[in-house]
Amino acid sequence: MELNYGFLVILLETLIVPFVLLLAWAIYYDLSKSEIPPGIDQPMKLRILHWLLILASSLGKILENLCLCSEIHFIRYTQEGKKLGEDPQLNIKDLTFDGIPVRIYQPRGSKQEQRRRGVIFFHGGGWMFGSINSYDHVCRYISKESDSVIASVGYHLAPEQKYPSQFKDCLTASIHFMKTAEDYGVDPAHIVLSGDSVGGNFAASVCQALSTRSDLTKPQAQILIYPGLQALDFNLPSYQQNQAVPILYREHVIGAALQYLNKDLSVLESVMQGCHVPNDLRTRFGKWINSENIPDEFKARGYKPPSATAFLSEVYEVVKQALETTFSPLMAEDAVLRQLPRTCIVTCEYDVLRDDGILYKRRLEENGVPVTWCHIENGFHGVINLFDGVLAFPSGKRGINSIISFLKSL
């Protein structure tokens, strides 16, 4: 018995001591690298969330060095979650649309007089993470509260699948659902494209592609939840002000984009400074993607106009795909934007991607597209996914309820 007790103590010490050291490192890294502005909703809870994310990344690096598994796969495992159990209010089916995993959420009960609205949803995760399961609670809530059929798309992830395969997955799944909408009790004329973070990027790009087609009924609306929409300027006010606000740093945005493009991370600093943009493109698109188009109230937290940077052709050659409209839908021509449907854009004050949404709102409105804008003043990137549970934030609940209100207004 004494031997067994001694072995148990040694085992616990072996496991606990490294864990405590890793947790201490996560706390140190967060406190030394991150900035949580005083306006953030529940700042201590956000720090705890960030510690857990850093801890998962650190453990992933250790396991990768031990050749047990890659860091990316370990992080995916920790964030995957699981499909929740049966829901008495929903019929839930896991299907594939042309080889792409899709989960359908159908409210129970018949609507004999009319078919329901359909919502195609693309999850977030920086091209490399996220899944149908990790957004299962979000899709269930939206489906029940808005009485909509949700098609959650499990596009393939980077770096295994590089650009533009994920955009193509989302487009293919959307076309399939639109053509077979009636099979799921959906009115083909009432289909909404939606997405969170990079999923918002896909929703914007897919909506542009579908709105110019004549062989399909056009989408009724689009919902873009703190979307990343351009790779031209990473020095807009929100990129400066929120560059170290958890859970999304400015360098993380660029690094994830480079991995999606299957490019070397050595150009990250040059891209951050803007050395990847040729003068002709800067002149052509600078009228749209420019800090001058950001309202002054969003520049109050210390924005400084960046100094001019020299164009480096070798950097442009590496990342030029990021300036295509299927990657940067904010760079689409006016003729395309004029055909887009009614739009809901959600932004958060403490999010590096805030100004992408604000600039798209302005461009759409200038082209006659009705826009409903929900700005979460005390929110941060990813808060919609944290509307419930132990680490719930009230701002997340307000954000997701604003989406539901928009759907009900259609």
C-alpha positions as CSV (number, residue, x, y, z in Angstrom):
1,M,0.0,0.0,0.0
2,E,2.8,2.4,0.9
3,L,4.6,1.6,-2.4
4,N,1.4,2.3,-4.3
5,Y,0.9,5.6,-2.5
6,G,4.5,6.6,-3.1
7,F,4.1,5.8,-6.8
8,L,0.9,7.9,-7.0
9,V,2.7,10.8,-5.4
10,I,5.6,10.6,-7.8
11,L,3.1,10.4,-10.8
12,L,1.1,13.4,-9.6
13,E,4.3,15.4,-9.1
14,T,5.5,14.4,-12.5
15,L,2.3,15.7,-14.1
16,I,1.5,18.6,-11.9
17,V,4.8,20.4,-11.8
18,P,5.2,20.7,-15.6
19,F,1.5,21.8,-15.8
20,V,2.0,24.5,-13.2
21,L,5.2,25.7,-15.0
22,L,3.3,25.8,-18.3
23,L,0.4,27.7,-16.7
24,A,2.9,30.2,-15.2
25,W,4.4,30.7,-18.6
26,A,1.0,31.2,-20.1
27,I,0.2,33.9,-17.5
28,Y,3.6,35.6,-18.0
29,Y,3.2,35.6,-21.7
30,D,-0.3,37.0,-21.6
31,L,0.7,39.8,-19.1
32,S,3.8,40.8,-21.0
33,K,2.5,40.6,-24.5
34,S,-1.3,41.3,-24.5
35,E,-3.2,44.5,-23.8
36,I,-6.7,44.5,-22.5
37,P,-8.3,48.0,-22.7
38,P,-10.4,49.1,-19.8
39,G,-13.5,49.1,-21.9
40,I,-13.4,45.3,-22.5
41,D,-16.4,43.4,-21.1
42,Q,-15.2,41.2,-18.1
43,P,-11.4,41.6,-18.6
44,M,-10.4,39.0,-16.1
45,K,-12.5,36.4,-17.8
46,L,-10.9,37.3,-21.1
47,R,-7.4,36.8,-19.5
48,I,-8.3,33.4,-18.3
49,L,-9.6,32.4,-21.7
50,H,-6.3,33.7,-23.2
51,W,-4.3,31.7,-20.7
52,L,-6.1,28.5,-21.7
53,L,-5.4,29.2,-25.4
54,I,-1.7,29.9,-24.7
55,L,-1.5,26.8,-22.6
56,A,-2.9,24.7,-25.4
57,S,-0.4,26.2,-27.9
58,S,2.5,25.6,-25.6
59,L,1.5,21.9,-25.0
60,G,1.1,21.5,-28.7
61,K,4.7,22.8,-29.3
62,I,6.0,20.3,-26.7
63,L,4.2,17.4,-28.2
64,E,5.4,18.4,-31.7
65,N,9.0,18.5,-30.4
66,L,8.5,15.0,-28.9
67,C,7.2,13.9,-32.4
68,L,3.9,12.8,-30.8
69,C,1.6,15.1,-32.8
70,S,1.7,18.4,-34.6
71,E,0.9,21.6,-32.7
72,I,-1.9,22.4,-35.2
73,H,-3.6,19.1,-34.7
74,F,-3.3,19.3,-30.9
75,I,-4.9,22.8,-30.9
76,R,-7.7,21.5,-33.1
77,Y,-8.3,18.7,-30.7
78,T,-8.6,21.1,-27.7
79,Q,-10.9,23.4,-29.6
80,E,-13.0,20.7,-31.4
81,G,-15.7,20.2,-28.8
82,K,-18.3,17.6,-29.6
83,K,-21.7,17.4,-31.1
84,L,-24.3,18.1,-28.4
85,G,-27.0,15.5,-27.8
86,E,-30.5,15.4,-29.2
87,D,-32.5,18.6,-29.1
88,P,-36.3,18.3,-28.7
89,Q,-36.7,21.4,-30.8
90,L,-34.4,20.4,-33.7
91,N,-33.9,17.7,-36.3
92,I,-30.1,17.5,-36.9
93,K,-28.5,15.6,-39.7
94,D,-24.8,15.2,-40.7
95,L,-24.5,15.1,-44.5
96,T,-22.0,15.7,-47.3
97,F,-22.6,18.1,-50.2
98,D,-20.3,17.0,-53.0
99,G,-17.8,15.7,-50.5
100,I,-18.0,18.6,-48.1
101,P,-19.3,17.9,-44.6
102,V,-22.5,19.8,-43.7
103,R,-24.7,19.7,-40.6
104,I,-28.3,20.6,-41.1
105,Y,-30.4,22.1,-38.3
106,Q,-34.2,22.0,-38.9
107,P,-36.7,23.3,-36.4
108,R,-39.2,20.7,-35.5
109,G,-42.9,21.2,-36.4
110,S,-44.3,21.7,-39.8
111,K,-44.9,25.0,-41.6
112,Q,-47.4,23.9,-44.1
113,E,-48.3,27.4,-45.4
114,Q,-44.8,28.5,-46.2
115,R,-41.2,27.1,-46.2
116,R,-38.6,28.4,-43.8
117,R,-35.7,30.7,-44.3
118,G,-32.3,28.9,-44.9
119,V,-29.0,30.1,-43.4
120,I,-25.7,28.9,-44.7
121,F,-23.1,29.3,-42.0
122,F,-19.3,29.2,-42.4
123,H,-17.4,28.9,-39.1
124,G,-14.4,30.9,-38.0
125,G,-10.9,29.7,-37.0
126,G,-8.3,31.5,-39.0
127,W,-8.4,29.1,-41.9
128,M,-6.6,26.4,-39.8
129,F,-9.0,25.8,-36.9
130,G,-12.7,25.6,-36.1
131,S,-15.2,23.0,-37.1
132,I,-18.9,22.2,-37.3
133,N,-18.7,20.9,-33.8
134,S,-17.0,24.0,-32.3
135,Y,-19.9,26.1,-33.6
136,D,-22.7,23.5,-32.8
137,H,-24.1,25.6,-29.9
138,V,-24.1,28.7,-32.0
139,C,-26.0,27.1,-34.9
140,R,-28.5,25.4,-32.6
141,Y,-29.3,28.7,-30.9
142,I,-29.7,30.7,-34.1
143,S,-31.9,28.0,-35.7
144,K,-34.2,27.8,-32.7
145,E,-34.5,31.5,-32.0
146,S,-34.9,32.6,-35.6
147,D,-36.9,29.6,-36.7
148,S,-34.5,29.0,-39.6
149,V,-32.9,26.0,-41.2
150,I,-29.1,26.2,-40.8
151,A,-26.6,24.5,-43.0
152,S,-23.2,24.6,-41.2
153,V,-20.4,23.9,-43.6
154,G,-17.3,22.0,-42.6
155,Y,-14.8,23.3,-45.2
156,H,-11.4,21.7,-45.3
157,L,-8.6,23.4,-43.3
158,A,-5.2,24.9,-44.1
159,P,-2.4,24.2,-44.3
160,E,-3.4,20.8,-45.6
161,Q,-5.7,22.5,-48.1
162,K,-4.3,25.8,-49.4
163,Y,-6.0,28.8,-51.1
164,P,-8.4,29.0,-52.7
165,S,-9.7,25.5,-51.8
166,Q,-11.7,26.6,-48.8
167,F,-13.4,29.4,-50.7
168,K,-14.3,26.7,-53.4
169,D,-15.6,24.4,-50.7
170,C,-17.9,27.1,-49.3
171,L,-19.1,28.0,-52.8
172,T,-19.7,24.4,-53.8
173,A,-21.6,23.7,-50.6
174,S,-23.7,26.8,-51.0
175,I,-24.7,26.0,-54.6
176,H,-25.7,22.5,-53.6
177,F,-27.9,23.8,-50.7
178,M,-29.5,26.4,-52.9
179,K,-30.3,23.9,-55.5
180,T,-31.8,21.4,-53.0
181,A,-33.2,23.9,-50.6
182,E,-36.8,22.6,-50.8
183,D,-35.6,19.1,-49.7
184,Y,-34.9,20.7,-46.3
185,G,-38.1,22.8,-46.1
186,V,-36.4,26.0,-47.3
187,D,-37.7,28.6,-49.6
188,P,-34.9,29.0,-52.3
189,A,-35.7,32.8,-52.4
190,H,-35.0,33.2,-48.7
191,I,-31.4,31.9,-48.2
192,V,-28.9,33.9,-46.2
193,L,-25.1,33.5,-46.3
194,S,-23.4,34.0,-43.0
195,G,-20.0,33.5,-41.4
196,D,-17.9,34.3,-38.4
197,S,-14.4,35.8,-38.7
198,V,-12.7,34.1,-41.6
199,G,-16.1,32.5,-42.2
200,G,-17.3,36.1,-42.7
201,N,-14.7,36.4,-45.4
202,F,-16.0,33.3,-47.1
203,A,-19.6,34.6,-46.8
204,A,-18.7,37.9,-48.4
205,S,-16.7,36.2,-51.2
206,V,-19.3,33.6,-51.9
207,C,-22.1,36.1,-51.9
208,Q,-20.2,38.2,-54.5
209,A,-19.8,35.1,-56.6
210,L,-23.4,34.0,-56.4
211,S,-24.9,37.5,-56.8
212,T,-23.5,37.7,-60.3
213,R,-24.8,34.3,-61.5
214,S,-28.0,34.0,-63.5
215,D,-28.6,30.3,-63.0
216,L,-29.4,30.6,-59.3
217,T,-31.8,32.5,-57.2
218,K,-29.8,35.3,-55.6
219,P,-29.1,35.2,-51.8
220,Q,-31.7,37.1,-49.8
221,A,-29.1,38.6,-47.4
222,Q,-25.7,38.1,-45.9
223,I,-24.5,38.3,-42.3
224,L,-20.8,39.1,-41.8
225,I,-19.7,38.6,-38.1
226,Y,-16.4,40.6,-37.5
227,P,-15.1,39.5,-40.9
228,G,-11.6,39.9,-42.3
229,L,-12.1,41.4,-45.7
230,Q,-8.8,42.8,-47.1
231,A,-5.0,42.2,-47.1
232,L,-4.1,45.7,-48.5
233,D,-3.6,47.6,-45.3
234,F,-2.7,46.2,-41.9
235,N,-2.2,49.6,-40.4
236,L,-5.7,50.8,-40.2
237,P,-6.7,52.3,-36.8
238,S,-8.1,49.0,-35.5
239,Y,-5.0,47.1,-36.5
240,Q,-2.9,49.5,-34.5
241,Q,-5.2,50.0,-31.5
242,N,-6.0,46.3,-31.0
243,Q,-2.8,44.7,-32.3
244,A,-2.2,42.9,-28.9
245,V,-5.8,42.5,-27.7
246,P,-6.7,38.8,-27.1
247,I,-7.8,36.6,-28.7
248,L,-6.5,37.8,-32.1
249,Y,-3.3,39.7,-32.5
250,R,-2.4,41.6,-35.7
251,E,0.6,39.3,-36.4
252,H,-1.7,36.2,-36.0
253,V,-4.0,37.5,-38.8
254,I,-1.1,37.9,-41.2
255,G,0.6,34.7,-40.1
256,A,-2.6,32.6,-40.6
257,A,-3.2,34.2,-44.0
258,L,0.3,33.3,-45.1
259,Q,-0.2,29.7,-44.0
260,Y,-3.5,29.6,-45.9
261,L,-1.6,30.8,-49.0
262,N,1.1,28.2,-48.3
263,K,3.7,30.9,-48.1
264,D,6.9,31.5,-46.0
265,L,6.3,33.4,-42.8
266,S,9.6,35.2,-43.3
267,V,7.7,38.0,-45.1
268,L,5.3,38.6,-42.2
269,E,7.0,41.8,-41.0
270,S,7.2,43.3,-44.5
271,V,3.5,42.6,-45.1
272,M,2.6,44.1,-41.8
273,Q,4.4,47.3,-42.9
274,G,2.7,47.3,-46.3
275,C,5.7,46.6,-48.5
276,H,3.7,44.0,-50.5
277,V,1.4,46.5,-52.2
278,P,2.4,47.9,-55.6
279,N,1.9,51.7,-56.1
280,D,-0.7,51.2,-58.8
281,L,-2.8,49.0,-56.5
282,R,-2.4,51.3,-53.6
283,T,-3.6,54.2,-55.7
284,R,-6.5,52.3,-57.2
285,F,-7.8,50.8,-54.0
286,G,-6.6,53.3,-51.5
287,K,-9.7,55.4,-52.1
288,W,-11.7,52.6,-50.5
289,I,-9.3,51.0,-48.1
290,N,-8.0,54.0,-46.2
291,S,-8.0,55.3,-42.7
292,E,-9.6,58.5,-44.0
293,N,-12.8,56.5,-44.5
294,I,-12.9,55.5,-40.8
295,P,-15.0,57.8,-38.6
296,D,-13.0,60.0,-36.3
297,E,-14.5,58.4,-33.1
298,F,-12.7,55.2,-34.0
299,K,-9.3,56.9,-34.1
300,A,-9.4,58.2,-30.5
301,R,-7.3,55.5,-29.0
302,G,-3.9,56.6,-30.2
303,Y,-4.0,56.0,-34.0
304,K,-1.0,57.3,-35.8
305,P,-0.9,57.5,-39.6
306,P,1.8,55.1,-40.8
307,S,4.9,56.4,-42.5
308,A,5.4,55.6,-46.2
309,T,7.0,52.2,-46.9
310,A,9.0,51.1,-49.9
311,F,7.4,48.6,-52.2
312,L,9.3,45.2,-52.4
313,S,8.5,43.3,-55.5
314,E,9.8,40.0,-54.1
315,V,7.3,40.3,-51.2
316,Y,4.5,41.1,-53.6
317,E,5.3,38.0,-55.6
318,V,4.9,35.9,-52.5
319,V,1.6,37.2,-51.3
320,K,-0.1,38.7,-54.4
321,Q,-2.9,36.1,-54.2
322,A,-4.0,37.8,-51.0
323,L,-5.0,40.8,-53.1
324,E,-7.5,38.8,-55.2
325,T,-11.2,39.4,-54.5
326,T,-11.7,35.8,-53.4
327,F,-9.3,36.6,-50.5
328,S,-10.0,40.3,-50.2
329,P,-13.6,40.9,-51.1
330,L,-13.4,44.5,-50.0
331,M,-11.4,45.1,-53.2
332,A,-14.3,44.1,-55.5
333,E,-15.4,46.5,-58.1
334,D,-18.5,48.7,-57.6
335,A,-20.4,46.8,-60.3
336,V,-20.2,43.6,-58.2
337,L,-21.1,45.3,-55.0
338,R,-24.2,46.9,-56.5
339,Q,-25.7,43.4,-57.0
340,L,-25.3,42.4,-53.4
341,P,-28.3,41.8,-51.1
342,R,-29.3,43.3,-47.8
343,T,-26.4,43.0,-45.4
344,C,-25.8,42.7,-41.6
345,I,-22.3,43.5,-40.4
346,V,-21.2,42.8,-36.8
347,T,-18.1,44.6,-35.5
348,C,-16.4,44.7,-32.1
349,E,-14.6,47.8,-30.8
350,Y,-11.6,45.8,-29.5
351,D,-11.0,43.7,-32.6
352,V,-8.2,44.1,-35.1
353,L,-10.7,43.4,-37.9
354,R,-13.1,46.1,-36.8
355,D,-12.2,48.5,-39.6
356,D,-12.6,45.9,-42.3
357,G,-16.3,45.7,-41.4
358,I,-16.6,49.5,-41.1
359,L,-15.0,50.0,-44.6
360,Y,-17.2,47.4,-46.2
361,K,-20.3,48.9,-44.6
362,R,-19.4,52.3,-46.2
363,R,-18.7,50.7,-49.6
364,L,-21.9,48.8,-49.6
365,E,-24.0,51.8,-48.6
366,E,-22.3,54.0,-51.3
367,N,-23.4,51.3,-53.8
368,G,-27.0,51.3,-52.7
369,V,-27.0,48.2,-50.5
370,P,-29.0,48.4,-47.3
371,V,-26.8,47.7,-44.3
372,T,-27.7,46.8,-40.7
373,W,-24.7,47.5,-38.5
374,C,-24.3,46.1,-35.1
375,H,-21.2,47.5,-33.3
376,I,-20.4,45.8,-29.9
377,E,-18.7,48.6,-28.0
378,N,-17.2,46.4,-25.3
379,G,-16.7,43.3,-27.4
380,F,-13.6,41.6,-28.7
381,H,-12.9,39.1,-31.6
382,G,-14.6,35.8,-31.1
383,V,-17.1,37.0,-28.5
384,I,-20.2,35.7,-30.4
385,N,-19.0,32.2,-29.9
386,L,-18.9,32.9,-26.1
387,F,-22.5,33.8,-25.7
388,D,-23.2,30.9,-23.3
389,G,-21.4,28.5,-21.0
390,V,-18.8,29.0,-18.2
391,L,-16.8,31.6,-20.1
392,A,-19.9,33.5,-21.4
393,F,-19.8,37.2,-22.0
394,P,-22.9,39.4,-22.0
395,S,-21.6,41.2,-25.1
396,G,-21.6,37.9,-26.9
397,K,-25.3,37.3,-26.1
398,R,-26.2,40.8,-27.3
399,G,-24.3,40.2,-30.5
400,I,-25.9,36.9,-31.3
401,N,-29.4,38.3,-30.5
402,S,-28.8,41.1,-32.9
403,I,-28.2,38.5,-35.6
404,I,-31.4,36.8,-34.8
405,S,-33.3,40.1,-34.9
406,F,-31.9,40.8,-38.3
407,L,-33.0,37.4,-39.5
408,K,-36.5,37.9,-38.2
409,S,-36.7,41.3,-40.0
410,L,-36.2,39.7,-43.4
